[in-house]
Amino acid sequence: MSSAPASPTMEEKTDKKADKVNWLQELRGLALMLLAVLAFHTFIAKPFYIPSASMQPNLLVGDRLVVSKYPYGWSWVSASFHILPRGDWRIAPSTPEYGDIVIAVPPDKNEDYIKRVVALPGDRIAVVGGQIILNGEEVPQEFEPPVRIAEDGQICDGRPCLAEFDRYRAVLPSGEVVFEPPTYRETLPNGASYLVIDHMNQALDNYREITVPEGHVFLMGDNRDHSADSRAPAGFLGNGLGGPVPIENIGGRAEFITFSLDGTTSLNPLSWWNSLREGRAWTSLRPEIRGKGQPDE
């Protein structure tokens, strides 16, 4: 005589219920996590990648860095992916300082540019022969030993990022190929001091004097001959910032480099370790402060 199948015990029923996934709860948790990340990127800090050579020698293509979002207050540009409509409002506004490296959005597109603040609201600025004239005084530029930038295969707009420096190519005793372009130290009125590269005569070396409007700053790249900045018109012809930039279009201040990858990086994660540039991680991006570059007016 066969026996009836045993009924599942209370413990077995409980185990089956525990095995079921509460997808609604999982999706809610994922949404909250994404919102927390977006909020952090909007209000506190976000990572940033350097895709161009406009800030050499201080920033290299492949540098990864942290941008703080709060130093100048918050505006439409603070939101991740620039999802808010443009406007001239700011919350907890503050003015950048000379020498700050900032993230700016041009007037005609929602892209992030990274440049340096070289003039503040109310300043008179001109560029003559590649030298900044600030409030009628030349901003000092001192010759420095040429920086050495390694040839590492980075590509910018379909060509090697360092192609413009071919005439400065050098081979070290170790066999390493580097570029040694003309290098200067520039010092702004507050003593902010940093290196710039200027190696050729070109149209942006001269810029007629203007007065920076209130609520604006004037930005330039450290690679002076290869930077579409406040000197260059916006739009198709210049691809620049089109003059002084409203501070509400400034999305944050660059603080430090987290790590840097050279041009040997591939999609294979095993290549990432070998492509790390030595000495770049945790480098501060705040300018060195030296003696004042010129008397304040």
Secondary structure, DSSP 8 states (H G I E B T S, - for coil): ---------HHHHHHHHHHS--HHHHHHHHHHHHHHHHHHHHHTEEEEE--SSTTTTTS-TTEEEEEES-TT-B-GGGSGGG-S---S--BS-----TT-EEEE--TTS---EEEEEEE-TT-EEEEETTEEEETTEE--EEEE----EE----EETTEETTGGGGGGEEE-TTS-EEE---EEEEE-TT-EEEEEE--S--GGG-EEEEE--TTEEEEE-SBGGG--STTS-SSTTT-S--SSEEGGGEEEEEEEEEEEB-TT--SSTHHHHHTB-TT-TT-B-S-EE-S-SS---
